[in-house]
Every structure is written in structure tokens, then in C-alpha cells.
Amino acid sequence: MFTGQPLPYFQPLIDTATGRIAGYEALARLRDDEGNVRSAGPLFTDPATPQEDLLELDRSIRRQALERFRDTPEGFLSLNISPAWISQLQPGKPLPSLQLLEEMGIASDQVVFEITELQGSIEQLREVVQRYRAAGIRIAIDDFGAGYSMLDRVLALEPDILKLDIQLFRQAAAGNGNSGDFVRALALMAEKSGCWIIAEGVETEQELHFALECGARYVQGYLFGQPAENFLPSEAVQQQFSRMRDHYVHAKLAEREKLAHLRRSLAELFAELRQWLQQGAQPARLPDPRNYPWLLRCFLCDAEGTQISPNFDWRDGAWQTDPRYLDHNWSWRPYFYQILAEAGEDSRVILSNRYRDATTNQYCMTSGLFIDDSRHLLLVDIDASAL
């Protein structure tokens, strides 16, 4: 049994294209006799709370949220739906949530049902989700990226919206480990499958910048608004968001300028390397790496990607020759597709995207230039962390 008066609180979701409040997520709260409000969330994960009490609480919050939203018809309302309740539904019977929308006269395209977890029977969940979608309701999945079994269930449900797992998102935005690349890959997968991304838990401008980098359609978090009992004007944070979005764009332009500077430096390096090759390719006469602090190594391949020279690595204050990779073919490496596709353009320096080298565990970039009428490919590995 829970104590306190159930009531919904609403947290805004900001449309990154406009900076306006596009909708709200309804969150469960309890108000005690002294007027203090606390989250009801812990009750839903407490095994000591009877399921019938939780169902009563859930339905009370949902009805109140829809009643409040009906008087504020702009935007959309996101409601949490637990598979635990869905598993109790009888096949073919009317769905209570759809009946509630019809009773209140709320258009289905103004509602998002957010699946809060992906447990239980996936077949039963998929059948109910299909009925929701047939009624015009959009489907979101929460905590995307958490749990090893998430991806197959996401593919089975074909949601419209994916909410990035808040803990994973924050680790990625902070630059912890490999989480950034992982979240970017998840966001790219979502984009390719036609899903919109919501980044929740956005509390700092750094986290907002990472959300924008991931292509998030909506952002949600204390940076723009804490959950509250009342709705805000749709333009309440528009100026704040626009200012921060401008900061992000300027930061990206600065990155582009750094990249342009790198390309100019690479052009100078390749000119020196071509001269070095013409003069006999003696390791001791390689360019001074102090002029190129990001330089890891250089080597030569034929036009098909087979290495025909040793690696020349700068280590311990001197150039070192490493013949272990002679006759290795690198054409299968993802960054090589981009470089090999430019065969025939002798004068153009090609630069790969950043990648993690499996041998050294470093984040690298590879730059290439075709020489000798495209018979040979001169390659340089770059330490991305030094840029």
C-alpha cells in the first residue's frame, strides 16, 4: 500500500529544430499531508509493493495527466507503459489506454506511449504495440542501449522513438572510455531505421552538445526544466536553447578549422615524404616529427592496398623500422575504402574518419596520397588524441 496523493508532474521535451517545447513526459508523484512531493518511481521497482496497488497508482496518474493535457492541447504527451500491465491484458479485448483516450476525446497523434522496459513475452508486447500504432499512437522505448537483449526487441517492436539510456548517455557525454563511439553508433542505427532520438538527463551544455552531435530530435533534462505540476509556454526556453545551439555550431566550426589546418600540414608532410622517397628513402632522413606532433608512422602500399614498405615509427626520439607488416593487405579496413576510392587523384590528400586501432588501442586517423600515376599509395597514421 502506498501513502500520499497521486499526481502527475510534467517534464518538457525540447525540439532541437525549433528550441520550443514540443511535448511533455508525465511522471508519477505522491504528495503527503504536509504538501511535500516525492517521486513514486521507487514503488514500481519495489517487490514489496502489491501489484494491484501499482496498477491503481499507474491508472490514476495516467488519467490525471490526460485530463490536464486535454486542456493544453498543443504538442504531445508521453506516458509510461509497463509491460507488466500489458501482460495482464486479455488477447483481443479492448485496450484500457485506448479506451481512456477515446473517452477524453484526445487525438491519438498527440500521445506517445513509452515502453519502460522490455521484459516478458515479446510476442504479446508486439501484438499490443501494433494495436497502439494502428490507432495512430507513436511508440517510444526507454533506456535504449542498456541490456544485452535490447536490440532484438527493439527490432521486433519497430518503435518510432528511442530514448537513450541516461547513464550511458552521461558517460558518453563526459568522454568516459568507448561509450561515446558506442552511443554514436546507436544513434546512427536509430537514424537509419527511421527512429527519432530523445536524449534525457541533459543537465549541462556539454551534454546538450553531445546530444546534438548524436542527432537527437528532442532533449529533456534539468538544463531546460525540472518536472513540475504545471505546463510552460512553448517558447519558454527557446532563447536559451538557441544560444546554446549557436555555441555548439561555433564549436563545430572551430573543429572544422582545426581539420583544415591538419590538411594543410598533411600536404606539407606528403611533399616532404615524396622528396624523401625520391632521395632513396633512408629512415634517418625522414621529416622531423617535431613539426608534426600528431605523426605516428608512415608506410607505402601498392594501389591494391598491399604494404610494400616497412612501417616507419617515431619511438624513443628516433625513427624505427618495423618490417612485420610487409605484404599485409589493408584494403579490407573501413578507412581504406575511402582512400582507395580516390585512386587517380594524385594531388588530393585523403583523410579517414577517426577509428580505434585494434593493435595499439589508440584512436587514430589515416591519411593517404596516391603517387607515381596512382601506382603507389603513401600513407600516414595520425594520433587523434594529439590534435
C-alpha positions in Angstrom: 0.0 0.0 0.0 1.4 3.5 -0.9 0.8 6.6 1.1 0.1 10.1 -0.4 -2.0 11.6 -3.1 -1.0 10.5 -6.6 -0.5 13.3 -9.1 1.4 13.8 -12.4 4.4 16.1 -12.9 5.4 17.1 -16.3 8.9 17.5 -17.8 9.3 19.3 -21.1 10.9 17.8 -24.2 12.6 20.4 -26.4 12.5 20.2 -30.1 16.1 20.7 -31.3 15.0 22.0 -34.6 13.0 24.9 -33.1 14.1 25.2 -29.5 10.4 25.1 -28.5 8.7 22.8 -26.0 7.3 20.1 -28.2 5.8 17.9 -25.5 6.0 16.6 -22.0 6.7 13.3 -20.3 4.2 12.6 -17.4 5.9 11.4 -14.3 4.3 9.8 -11.2 4.5 11.8 -7.9 3.0 11.4 -4.4 2.0 14.4 -2.2 1.9 13.8 1.5 -0.4 15.6 4.1 2.2 18.3 4.6 2.3 19.1 0.9 5.7 17.5 0.3 6.0 15.9 -3.2 8.2 12.8 -3.9 8.7 10.5 -6.8 6.6 7.4 -7.0 9.2 5.7 -9.2 10.8 3.6 -6.5 7.5 2.0 -5.8 7.5 0.4 -9.2 10.7 -1.4 -8.6 10.0 -2.4 -5.0 8.9 -6.1 -4.9 7.1 -5.4 -1.6 4.6 -3.1 -3.3 1.4 -5.1 -4.3 0.8 -5.2 -8.0 -2.8 -4.2 -7.6 -1.7 -1.0 -5.8 0.8 -0.2 -8.5 -1.8 -0.7 -11.2 -4.2 1.6 -9.3 -1.5 4.2 -9.0 -0.5 3.9 -12.6 -4.0 4.4 -13.9 -4.7 7.3 -11.6 -1.6 9.1 -12.8 -2.4 8.4 -16.4 -6.0 9.7 -16.1 -5.0 12.8 -14.3 -2.2 13.5 -16.8 -4.5 13.2 -19.8 -7.2 15.4 -18.1 -4.6 18.1 -17.6 -3.2 17.7 -21.1 -6.7 17.9 -22.7 -6.8 21.5 -21.5 -3.4 22.2 -23.1 -3.7 20.6 -26.5 -0.5 21.9 -28.0 2.3 19.4 -28.6 2.3 15.8 -27.3 2.2 13.9 -24.1 4.5 10.9 -23.4 3.0 8.3 -21.0 4.9 5.4 -19.5 3.5 1.9 -20.2 4.9 -1.1 -18.3 4.9 -4.5 -20.0 3.9 -5.8 -16.6 0.4 -4.3 -17.2 0.4 -5.4 -20.8 1.0 -9.0 -19.8 -2.3 -8.9 -17.8 -4.4 -7.9 -20.8 -6.7 -10.5 -22.4 -5.9 -11.1 -26.2 -8.4 -9.4 -28.4 -10.0 -7.4 -25.6 -10.2 -3.6 -25.7 -7.1 -1.8 -24.5 -7.8 0.4 -21.5 -5.4 3.1 -22.6 -7.1 3.5 -26.0 -10.5 3.5 -24.3 -9.3 6.3 -22.0 -8.1 8.4 -24.9 -11.5 7.9 -26.7 -13.4 8.8 -23.5 -11.5 12.0 -23.1 -11.6 13.0 -26.8 -7.8 13.3 -27.1 -6.3 12.7 -30.6 -4.1 9.7 -30.7 -1.3 11.5 -32.6 -0.9 13.7 -29.6 0.2 10.8 -27.4 3.3 8.8 -27.2 3.4 5.5 -25.2 6.8 5.0 -23.7 7.7 1.3 -23.1 9.7 1.5 -19.9 11.2 -1.9 -20.0 11.4 -4.9 -22.4 10.7 -7.9 -20.2 8.1 -10.6 -20.5 6.6 -12.1 -23.7 7.9 -10.2 -26.7 5.2 -11.6 -28.9 2.4 -10.3 -26.7 4.1 -7.0 -26.4 4.5 -6.7 -30.1 0.8 -7.5 -30.7 -0.3 -4.8 -28.3 2.2 -2.3 -29.7 0.8 -3.0 -33.2 -2.7 -2.2 -32.0 -1.4 1.1 -30.4 0.3 2.0 -33.6 -2.8 1.1 -35.7 -4.7 3.6 -33.6 -2.2 6.3 -34.5 -0.2 6.4 -31.3 3.6 6.7 -31.5 5.8 4.2 -29.6 8.9 5.1 -27.7 11.4 2.7 -26.0 13.1 3.9 -22.9 16.7 3.1 -21.8 17.9 2.3 -25.3 21.4 0.9 -25.1 21.0 -0.7 -21.7 21.0 -4.5 -21.6 22.3 -7.1 -24.0 18.9 -8.3 -25.1 17.6 -4.8 -26.0 18.5 -4.7 -29.7 16.5 -7.8 -30.9 13.4 -6.5 -29.0 13.8 -3.0 -30.5 13.9 -4.6 -33.9 10.8 -6.6 -33.2 8.8 -3.7 -31.9 9.9 -1.1 -34.6 9.4 1.9 -32.4 9.1 5.5 -33.6 11.2 7.0 -30.8 14.2 5.7 -28.9 15.3 7.3 -25.6 19.0 6.8 -24.9 19.8 5.2 -21.6 20.5 8.0 -19.3 23.6 6.5 -17.6 25.2 5.5 -20.8 24.4 8.9 -22.3 26.1 10.8 -19.5 29.2 8.6 -19.6 29.5 9.2 -23.3 29.0 12.9 -23.0 31.7 13.0 -20.4 34.1 11.2 -22.7 34.4 8.1 -20.5 36.0 5.2 -22.3 34.5 4.0 -25.5 30.9 5.0 -24.6 30.9 8.0 -26.9 31.5 5.9 -30.0 29.0 3.3 -28.8 26.3 5.9 -28.3 27.0 7.5 -31.7 26.7 4.1 -33.3 23.4 3.5 -31.5 22.2 6.9 -32.7 23.2 6.2 -36.3 21.4 2.8 -36.2 18.3 4.6 -34.9 18.5 7.2 -37.7 18.9 4.5 -40.4 15.8 2.7 -39.0 13.7 5.9 -39.1 13.6 6.4 -35.4 13.8 9.8 -33.6 16.2 10.0 -30.7 15.4 11.5 -27.3 18.4 12.4 -25.0 17.2 12.6 -21.5 19.0 13.6 -18.4 20.6 16.6 -20.1 21.9 18.8 -17.3 24.9 20.6 -18.8 25.7 22.4 -22.0 28.4 19.7 -22.7 25.7 17.1 -22.6 23.5 19.1 -24.9 26.3 19.4 -27.4 26.8 15.6 -27.3 23.0 15.1 -27.8 23.1 17.4 -30.9 26.1 15.5 -32.2 24.2 12.3 -31.9 21.3 13.8 -33.9 18.8 13.9 -31.0 15.4 15.2 -32.2 14.3 16.0 -28.6 16.3 16.8 -25.4 15.0 16.5 -21.9 16.6 17.4 -18.6 17.2 19.9 -15.8 19.1 22.2 -18.1 15.8 23.2 -19.6 13.3 22.3 -16.9 12.7 20.1 -13.9 9.4 18.1 -13.6 6.7 20.4 -12.4 3.0 20.3 -11.8 2.2 22.9 -14.5 2.9 23.3 -18.2 5.2 26.1 -19.5 4.6 28.3 -22.6 6.0 26.5 -25.6 8.6 29.3 -26.2 9.8 29.3 -22.5 13.3 28.1 -23.2 13.6 29.0 -26.9 16.1 31.8 -26.4 18.2 29.8 -24.0 18.3 26.8 -26.4 19.1 28.9 -29.4 22.0 30.5 -27.6 23.4 27.0 -26.6 22.8 25.6 -30.1 24.8 28.6 -31.5 27.6 27.7 -29.1 27.5 24.1 -30.5 27.7 25.3 -34.1 30.6 27.6 -33.3 32.4 24.8 -31.6 31.9 22.6 -34.7 33.2 25.3 -37.0 36.3 25.6 -34.8 36.8 21.8 -35.2 36.5 22.2 -38.9 39.1 24.9 -38.9 41.4 22.6 -36.9 40.8 19.9 -39.5 41.6 22.3 -42.3 44.8 23.2 -40.6 45.6 19.5 -40.3 45.0 19.0 -44.0 47.4 21.9 -44.8 50.0 20.3 -42.5 49.5 16.9 -44.2 50.0 18.5 -47.6 53.4 19.8 -46.4 54.3 16.4 -44.9 53.4 14.5 -48.0 55.5 16.9 -50.1 58.5 16.1 -47.8 57.8 12.4 -47.9 57.7 12.4 -51.7 61.0 14.1 -51.8 62.3 11.6 -49.3 61.3 8.7 -51.5 63.0 10.3 -54.5 66.2 10.7 -52.5 66.4 7.0 -51.6 64.0 6.6 -48.6 66.7 6.4 -45.9 65.0 6.2 -42.5 67.4 8.7 -41.0 66.4 11.3 -43.5 62.6 11.2 -42.8 60.9 14.5 -41.9 61.5 15.9 -38.4 58.4 14.7 -36.4 58.6 17.8 -34.2 57.0 19.7 -37.0 54.1 17.2 -37.0 53.4 16.3 -33.3 50.4 14.1 -34.3 52.5 11.8 -36.6 52.6 8.2 -35.6 54.0 6.4 -38.6 54.2 6.3 -42.4 54.4 3.4 -44.9 53.9 2.7 -48.6 51.3 0.4 -50.2 50.6 -0.6 -53.8 47.4 0.5 -55.5 45.6 -2.6 -54.2 46.4 -1.9 -50.6 49.3 -4.3 -50.0 52.0 -2.9 -47.9 55.4 -2.8 -49.8 57.5 -1.0 -47.2 58.1 -1.5 -43.5 56.4 0.8 -41.0 58.5 3.8 -40.1 57.5 4.6 -36.5 58.7 7.5 -34.4 59.7 6.0 -31.0 62.1 6.9 -28.3 63.3 10.0 -30.0 64.2 8.3 -33.3 62.7 6.7 -36.4 62.3 3.0 -36.0 61.8 0.5 -38.9 59.2 -2.3 -38.3 59.0 -4.9 -41.1 56.3 -7.0 -39.5 53.5 -5.7 -41.8 55.2 -6.2 -45.2 52.9 -7.9 -47.7 49.8 -7.3 -45.4 46.8 -6.2 -47.4 44.8 -3.4 -45.8 42.1 -2.9 -48.4 39.5 -4.5 -46.2 39.9 -1.9 -43.4 37.0 0.5 -43.4 39.1 3.6 -43.7 40.8 2.2 -46.8 37.6 2.2 -48.8 37.5 6.0 -48.6 41.2 6.3 -49.6 41.2 3.6 -52.3 38.1 5.1 -53.9 40.2 8.2 -54.8 42.7 6.4 -57.0 43.8 8.5 -59.9 43.7 11.8 -58.0 47.4 12.1 -57.3 47.2 15.7 -56.0 44.5 15.1 -53.4 45.2 14.2 -49.8 42.6 11.9 -48.3 41.8 11.8 -44.6 39.8 9.0 -42.9 37.4 9.3 -40.1 38.6 8.7 -36.6 38.9 5.0 -35.6 40.3 2.9 -32.8 43.3 0.9 -33.8 43.0 -2.7 -32.6 46.7 -3.2 -32.3 47.7 -0.1 -30.4 44.4 0.6 -28.8 44.8 4.2 -29.9 42.3 6.5 -31.6 43.8 7.2 -35.0 43.1 8.7 -38.4 44.8 7.6 -41.6 45.8 10.0 -44.4 46.7 8.8 -47.9 48.0 10.2 -51.1 48.3 8.4 -54.5 51.7 8.9 -56.2 53.5 7.7 -59.2 50.5 7.9 -61.5 48.4 6.0 -58.8 50.7 3.0 -58.8 51.6 3.6 -55.1 49.7 4.8 -52.1 51.7 6.8 -49.5 50.0 6.5 -46.0 50.4 8.3 -42.7 48.8 7.3 -39.4 47.8 10.1 -37.1 47.4 10.2 -33.3 43.8 11.6 -33.0 44.4 12.5 -29.3 47.2 14.8 -30.2 45.1 17.0 -32.5 
